[in-house]
């Protein structure tokens, strides 16, 4: 990476999204293959809308139980 602020760039490639989410490029490709993550295809290339991926990640978030339950 070249030190850019990834949170400021809306459309990202696999390497950038991997760094942004803190997961491997291999896992990103697996999610794309299985259509588990929102992406934009450009022929053989894919791009990710950071805002759509953030919404996707929020839906996947596991919430813990509160101490009062």
JOMOPE-V896281 format. One record per residue. SS is DSSP state (alpha for helix, beta for strand, coil for the rest). NEAR is the number of other C-alpha atoms within 12 Angstrom. Layout:
ss=SS near=NEAR
ss=SS near=NEAR
This chain:
ss=coil near=13
ss=coil near=8
ss=coil near=9
ss=coil near=12
ss=coil near=14
ss=coil near=24
ss=coil near=19
ss=coil near=14
ss=coil near=17
ss=coil near=19
ss=beta near=24
ss=beta near=31
ss=coil near=28
ss=alpha near=33
ss=alpha near=25
ss=alpha near=30
ss=alpha near=38
ss=alpha near=25
ss=alpha near=23
ss=alpha near=30
ss=alpha near=23
ss=coil near=15
ss=coil near=17
ss=coil near=17
ss=alpha near=19
ss=alpha near=16
ss=alpha near=21
ss=alpha near=31
ss=alpha near=26
ss=alpha near=16
ss=alpha near=23
ss=alpha near=25
ss=alpha near=16
ss=coil near=12
ss=coil near=16
ss=coil near=17
ss=coil near=32
ss=coil near=27
ss=coil near=29
ss=beta near=21
ss=beta near=19
ss=beta near=10
ss=coil near=7
ss=coil near=12
ss=beta near=15
ss=beta near=25
ss=beta near=28
ss=beta near=33
ss=beta near=27
ss=alpha near=28
ss=alpha near=22
ss=alpha near=20
ss=alpha near=29
ss=alpha near=21
ss=alpha near=14
ss=alpha near=20
ss=alpha near=17
ss=alpha near=13
ss=alpha near=13
ss=alpha near=12
ss=coil near=10
ss=coil near=8
ss=coil near=8
ss=coil near=8
ss=coil near=7
ss=coil near=6
ss=coil near=5
ss=coil near=5
ss=coil near=5
